[in-house]
Amino acid sequence: MIAHRTDYLYVLPALIVMLVVIAYPIYYTIELSFFRTPPNLQMRDKIWTGLDNYVRVLSSSVFHEVTIQTIIWTLASTIISFLLGLGAALSLHREFVGRGLLRALLLIPYVVSAVAASYVWKWLYHSDFGVIGALAVQLGLTAEPINFLDNRQTVLASLIVVNIWKEFSFAMVMLMAGLQTVPDQLLRAAQIDGANAWDRFWHVTFPHLSGVSMVTVLLLMVANFNSFIIPFVMTGGGPADASHIWITHIYQLAFGRQQWGVASAYAVILFIVMMTLGYFYVKALTRGDDARAGG
C-alpha cells in the first residue's frame, strides 16, 4: 500500500504544474467575474458586484451580436472545412500519378503559420492593391475592386474563407486516416452487387468514417470557438465589431478597455461551452471502448 502511494510522487511535478498554469487561472477568472474593475485599475481594490457582470453580459446587445457572429463563424468554418476535407480525402485515396505531390501541396495551408497566412490574405483582400479584387475587375465580375475587410456585409464571410483554407487540410488528414480502415472486401462486394459509387460511399465507406468524422468535427468546433489569430490580425474585430467573435471580444474588453470583470464573465461562459464540447469529444473517443466493455 505504501509503495502504491509513492507512485504518486512520480506524477506530483506534473500535477503541480497543472495546478499552477491551469487550475489557478481558471479559479481566478471565475473569482474575477464577480468583481468590477476599480477606477485606479488596481486589482487589490476591485469592487464586489455579485452576478452583475453576468447580467450585463447576457443582456447586452453586443453580446447577442457577437454570439451570432461566433455561431456563424464556427458552424460555417467547421461544416465547410469538413466537407472540403472529406472530398479531398476521397480524391487522394485513389491511386494516380502525382498523388504524393498533391497531398504535400494540400497540406501547406495547415502547416503555414496562422499569423503569416493572415497577413498574406490581408494583402490579397486589400481594396487597392489586392490580387483578388484586381482579378475580379479584369474578369469583368465587378466594376471596381471589392472592399472585403472594411465592409460590414462582407468582412465575416471573408474571414471564414481564410479560416476554411487554413483548416480543411486537418480534416483531410484525419479522414484519410479513417479511410484506411474501410475494408476493400466490402467495397468490392458492394460493387459486384451493382451498387453505384454513391451507394458504396453512403452505405459502406461513410459508416466506417462515423467515428473519425465525429472526432474531426468536434476538434474543428473547439478550434473555431478558440480561433483568435485570423480575426485579430486581419481586422481586430472591425469594422464596427462586425468581425468580433467571443475570443477577440474578450481580449478587447480585458486588454483594450480594462473591463476585467466583464471579460472574465465572458470567459466563464466560453469555458462552459468549451467544457460541453469537450464532454462530447471524450464521449466520441471512448464510445468504442464502452461498446467493447459492454460486449
N, C-alpha and C positions, 0 to 999 in steps of 0.2 A: 504493500500500500504506500509506504514511504517512497519507494523507488518510482511508483506511478506518479506521485505528486511532484517529484523532482523533474519529471519530464516537462512540466510547465515552465521550468526555468529556461528551457531552450527557446520557447516562443515568447518569453517575457520581454525581450528587447523590441520585438515586432509589435507586441501589444502596447507597449509604452509609446512607440512612435505613432500608432494608430490613435491612441487617446489624445496625443498632443496635436496631430495635424488633421484629425477628422472629428473625433468626439467633442473636443473643446470648442472648435469653431462652430459646430452645429449648436451646441448648448448656448454659446454666447450670442449667436444670431437670434435664436429663439428668445433669449432674455431681452435682447436689444429691441425686439419687435414690440415690447410693451412699454417702451420709453419714447420720449420726444427729444430731438436734438436740442441742446441748450443754446441760447444766443451766443455764448462765448466759445462754442464748439469744443468745450472741454467735457469729455465723456464722464468724468467723475461728478459732474453737475447735471447729468441727464435727468429728465423730468418724467415721472411715472404717469402713464396715461391709460393703462389697462388695455382694453381691446379697441381703443380709439383708432389706432393705426390700421387695424384690420377693417373696421367700419369705413374709414376714409378710403382705403384701397378698393374695397368691394363696391362702394357707392360712387366711385369716380368714373366719369365718362371716358377719361383717358385709359383707365384700366380696361374698360369694355372694348375700346378701340384696339388697344394693344393685344388683348386676348384674342379678338377676332383675327388680327393680323398674324398672331402666333399660330393659331389653328390652321389658317390658310397656308402659311409658310411650312408648317410641319407636315400636314396631310399631302399637300401638293408635292413637296420635295420627296417625301417617303414613297408615295404611290408611284410617281413617275420614275424615280430612281430605280425602284424595284422592277418596274415593267421593262425599262430600258436594260437593266442588268440581266433580267431573265431572257430577253431577246438576244442580247449579246452572248450570254452563256450557251443558249441553244444553238446559235450560229457557229460558235467556236468549238462546240462539242463534236462537230463533224470533222473528218479528215479532209484537208485541202492544202494546196501549195501556199505557203506563206502564213499558215495559221499561227506559228510561233511569233513571227514578226508582228502580226496584227494584235495578238494578245499583249505583247510588250507595249505597243502604241496605245492600246486602250487602258493600260494601267498607268499611263503618265499622269492623268488628272488626279488620281488617288495619291501618288507619291509626291506630287508638287506641293510645296509649302502653301498653306492657305493664305498667308499674307502676300506672298509673291503672286499667286493666282488672282487675288483680289485687286492688286494694283494693275495687273495686266488687263483684266476685264474692265477695270475703271477707265483705262485709256481706250479700250475697244468701244466702250459705250459713250465716250466723250462726244458731246454735241457738236463741237467744232472740228476736232481732229480725229475722231473715232473712225475706225475702219468699217464698222457695221453700218453707221449712218451714211458714210460716203458711198458704200456699196449699194445701199438701198436707193440712193439718189441716182446712181449710174444705171441701175437696172430699171429705173422708172417706177419703183414701188412707192416712192414719196417725192414730193416736190422739194423738200428741204430735209436736212438731217434730223432724225428723231431725237428729242430730248429725253433720254431714258431715265437718268438718275435724278433729274431736277423737276420731275413731273409727278405729282401725287398719284396720277392714274396709272403710271407705268413702272414706278420705281420698285414696288414689291415684286411684281412679276419678273422684272429684270434680275433682281437678286435671286429669285427662285431658280431661274435658268442657270445662273452661275453655281448655285448650290447643287443642282442636279448634275451638272457637268462634273463637279468635284466628287460626287458620291456614288454615281452609278457603277463605277469600277469596283467599288467594295461589294455591291450587290452581285455583280458579275462573278467575282472570285468566289463568294460564298455559294452561289448557285452552281457554278462549275464544279465545285467540290461535291455538292449534293447530287449532281448528275452522274457522278462516278458510282453511286450506289444503286442506280436503276439497272435491274438485270436485263442483259441483252436477250436472254431467252424469252422473256415475256414480250419484249418488243417484236421479236421475230414471230412469235406465236400469234400475236395480235395482227401482224401484217399478213400472215398466212390465212387467218380467218377473215380477211377482207377489210380490216379496219384502215381507214384513211389516216393521213398524217395528224389531223386534228383529234380524231378519236384516240389514236395512240398516245398523243400528248395528254389529253384530258383524263383518260381512264387508266393509263399506265405510268407515264412519266410524272405528272403533277402530284398524284398521291404519294409517290416516293419523295417528293420535294416538300411535302407539307411541313415537316419538322424544321428543316433548314430555312424554309420560307418564313415561318413564324419567328424564328430567332433573328433572321435578317431584318424583317420589318420592325421588330421591337428595338433592335440596335439602331436602326436608322431613325426611329422616332425619338429615342433617347438622345442621339447625337444632334438631331434637329432642334429639340427643345433647348439643348445647351449650346446651340450654334451661336457664336459670338463674333468671330473674326470677320466673316464676309460682310454682314450688315454694318459692323462698326467701322471697318476700314473703308468700305466703299461709300457709305452715306452718313455714318454716325447717327443713324435713326431718322434722318431727314428725307425729304423736306417736310417741315411741319409735322414731325413724328409719324410720317406715313410709312416708314420702313422699320419702325421700332418693333421689336419682339420683346418678350419678357426679360430675357437676359440682358439685352442692351438697355432697356428702360431701367432695370435695377441698377446697372452701372451708372447711368446718368443721374438717377436720384441720389445714389450714395456718394459718388465722387465728383459729380458736376454741381449738384445743388446742396450737398452735405445734409440731406434728409435721411440720416442713417436709420432711424426708427421705421419710417415708411418703407425704405428699401429692404430692411430686414423682414418686415411683414410680407412684402412681395416674395422675398427669398424663401420664407417658410411655406408659402402657398406653392411655389415652384417645387420645393423639396417634397411636399406631399404628393404632387403629381408625379415626380420622378420616382418616388418610392412605390407608387401604384404601378407604374410601368415596370419597375424593377421586379415587383412581385410576379407579374405576368411573364417576365423574361425568365425568372428562375423556374416558374411552373413549366414553361415551354422546354427548358433544358432538362428538367427532371421527369418529364412526362413518360419517357421511355423507361426510366428506372422504376417509376411507380408501377408501370404495367408489368414489368418483369417481376417485381416484388409480389404483385398480386397473383401472378401466374405461379 
